[in-house]
């Protein structure tokens, strides 16, 4: 891709970011659409000055990854109402120095489930982890009226606080105790399974709980991790006959939504398939 003085800058901030495939994906989209943008990755530890830098350097748009999705919010000029409700920003758009935050994670993840025929409506859901991605996912799921939602976490108080916030925002009750022996959908939102925890299961840090006890041929297992392609959690799920889904679909769909926000361009419906096959070789 040829860059000039007219090329607009996009990027991703987080710590770490060296595992991110977002630069490859976004630069591929710009190349095949002919849009004059280039996308980079920046490791950021000082969130306040990084956000000021977006404005000062005229960077058109930035994706935000862990652990900064909540931390960026106080430094933005405006936050989209949906992102406010979700309590997390993963996309910042710079319009003439005005920084507005959005969240494309939740819709990206739900769309990936939907396209894989993993239903949420009327189902019993178990989510492992109470980190930054979990609240947006729970709020998005509340629109679909699941039969029950259980969240377990290494620190139970964190899961309880998350459950209280989600209930206040949506009226959906979140269980933080394992009150069921079976679930329809099990979702890992922790970092267990990615570097440097390749040999970890998401329940390893939770006393008395082994996620393998809930995995069987009637279960769908989804992971927000996309690198590696198959975490230990998904390998164990596949062994037990469960349907599996990694985080690649979430990455692609949230990226498509973010790219449209950055550029104002409406992408063709076939772009997902091209990204998956030509960028990720899947």
HELIX and SHEET records of a PDB file:
HELIX    1   1 UNK A   22  UNK A   33  1                                  12    
HELIX    2   2 UNK A   47  UNK A   57  1                                  11    
HELIX    3   3 UNK A   73  UNK A   75  5                                   3    
HELIX    4   4 UNK A   81  UNK A   86  1                                   6    
HELIX    5   5 UNK A  105  UNK A  115  1                                  11    
HELIX    6   6 UNK A  132  UNK A  142  1                                  11    
HELIX    7   7 UNK A  156  UNK A  170  1                                  15    
HELIX    8   8 UNK A  211  UNK A  214  5                                   4    
HELIX    9   9 UNK A  232  UNK A  239  1                                   8    
HELIX   10  10 UNK A  248  UNK A  263  1                                  16    
HELIX   11  11 UNK A  271  UNK A  274  1                                   4    
HELIX   12  12 UNK A  275  UNK A  279  3                                   5    
SHEET    1   A 6 UNK A  37  UNK A  43  0                                        
SHEET    2   A 6 UNK A   8  UNK A  14  1                                        
SHEET    3   A 6 UNK A  61  UNK A  64  1                                        
SHEET    4   A 6 UNK A  91  UNK A  95 -1                                        
SHEET    5   A 6 UNK A  98  UNK A 102 -1                                        
SHEET    6   A 6 UNK A  78  UNK A  79  1                                        
SHEET    1   B 5 UNK A 148  UNK A 152  0                                        
SHEET    2   B 5 UNK A 124  UNK A 128  1                                        
SHEET    3   B 5 UNK A 185  UNK A 188  1                                        
SHEET    4   B 5 UNK A 220  UNK A 223  1                                        
SHEET    5   B 5 UNK A 243  UNK A 245  1                                        
END                                                                             
